[in-house]
Amino acid sequence: MKTEINTIWIDLNEELYKFILGKIKDEQTSKDIHQEVFIKVQTKIHQLKHTSNLTSWVYQITRNTIIDYFRKVNKKNVSINNLEIPETEVDNFDYNNLTNCINQKIENLSSQHKEAIILTAFKNYSQKELAKHLKISYSGTKSRVQKAKKILRENILDCPNVESDSAGKLIDFEND
């Protein structure tokens, strides 16, 4: 399965990103959706019945993720106190270990950075929506989100079961 995911990544990575960017028109949001698509592909690859349908299956996941994004854009503002970090598939032990690490690292962020990460990553707020919610400038919001992601990325890469490439991008994780 790991080989299949790597092959999908190599073959479709850039093409999918361009497809998403063409629909979303926002670079950061497109990157987020792109990452979400590959997480879905990785967690649902076992559902694919015929590998000959792989590309169309991945594009269907991508289209559905984009549609979900546009549906969520019209949501109401939510107080940070009412948010829960979503749980994932209980049967997938590897993913749960990574999620626990991420959840722990999110909990350790400052309240401002935690709110920025939760609202943009889990509640799909755009940075413009976050700026409005926080009542701060768009550029201030962009800085806060970038800083929060940078801190979170560095903290996650410190997890002993996480492997990254020379650029600091997450490439694999293993159980402890």
N, C-alpha and C positions, 0 to 999 in steps of 0.2 A: 504494500500500500504506500509506503514511504516513497518508493521509486515512482509510482504512478503520480503522486502529488508533485514530486520534483519535475517530472516530465510535463505535467500540466502547467506548472509554473514557468518552465523554460519556454514552452511552446506558445502560451497564451498571455503571459504577463503584460507585455507592452501593448499588445493588441486590445486586450480587455480594458486596460487603463485608458487608452485613447477612446474607446467606445463609451466608457463611463463619462469621461471628461466632455465628450461631445454632447451628451444628454444633460449633464449636471451644470456645466459651465463654471464650476468653482473648483479650483485645484485641490484645496485641502479636503473638501467634502468628497471629491472624487477619489482621493487617496484613501479616505476612511471607508468608502463603499467598496473600493477595490480590495482592501484588506478583509472586509467583512465577507465578500464573495469567496475569497480563498479559504477563509475559516469554514464557511458553509460547505464548500466543496470537500474540504478535508473531513469534516464531521459526517457528511452524507454520502461519501464515495461508495460505501457499501450498498447503497440503494440502487446504484446504476446497474442495470441488467445486461446491457450490451455495450462493450467498449467502443463499438463503431459509432455510437451516438454520443460519445464523450463531449465533443466540441459543442454540439447543439444543446446538450444537457447543461454544460457550464454557462452558455449564453442565456439559457432559460433562467438559471439561478441569478445571473447578473440582471436580466430584465426585471425579474420579480423583486430583487433587492432595490433597484432604482425606483420601482413603483412604490414599494414600502416606504422609501425615503420621502417621496413626494406626498404620500398620505400623511406621514408624521409631521411634515412641515406645517401643517394647518392645525396642530394641536394647541391646547391652552398652556399657559405657563404653570409650572408646578413648583411648589416650595421644596427646597432641598431637604427639609425634614421629613417629607413624605416619600422620598426616593428609596428604593431598594436596589442593590446591585443584583442583576438577574442571575438566577441559577441556570446551570446548563445541564446537559445530559448526565444523569447520575451514573449510567452504565459505563461511561467513558472515563476510566480512572486516570489516564494520562492527562486528559484535558482538565479534569477536576483539580489535579495537582497544580497545573499551571494557573488555573483560575484562582485557587486558594492563595497562591503566591501573589498574583495580581491584586486580589481583594485586600490582602494584608498590606501591600505596598500603597494602595489607594488610601486605606485607612490611616496610614502614617503620613500622608501629605498634609500640608496646612489646610485649614478650612476653605480658603479661597481657591487653592489649587485643586482640592478635592471636588469642590462644587463645579469648577470648570471642566474637569475630566468627566464627572458623572453626567452632567447635562449634555456635553458634546458627544461623548462616546456611547452612553447608554440610553439617553433620552433623545438623541439625534437633533439637538439644537444646532442650528447654524451659528457661526460666530456673531452674525448680526442679531439673531434672536437672543443670544446670550448677553450681548451688549445692552440690549433693551431691558432684559430681565435684571441685569446687575446695575442698570442705570449708570454705566460708564461708557466711555468712547469706544468706537469700533477698534481703533488701533490699540487701545489699552486692553481690550478683550483679546485681540489677536496675540498680544505679548503674553498675557496671562495664560492662555491656552498653550502657546508654544513652550513657555517656561514649565508649565505643569507636565506637559508631555515629555519634555527633556528630563525633568527630575524623575518622573515615573519610569521612563525608558532606562535611565541609569540604574535606578533601584531594582528594576526587574532583571537587568543584565547581571546584577550581583547575586541573583538566586543561583544556588549551586547546580540546579538541574537545568539551567538555561544555557544554550550555546548560541553565540552570535558570530557574524563574519567580521572582517577587519574594519568595516564601516560602522559596526555597532548594530546591524540589523539582526533581528531574531531569525534564526534559521532552524533551530531544533530545540527540543527539551526532552529530558528523560526523567523517569521516576528516581527518587533518591534511594 
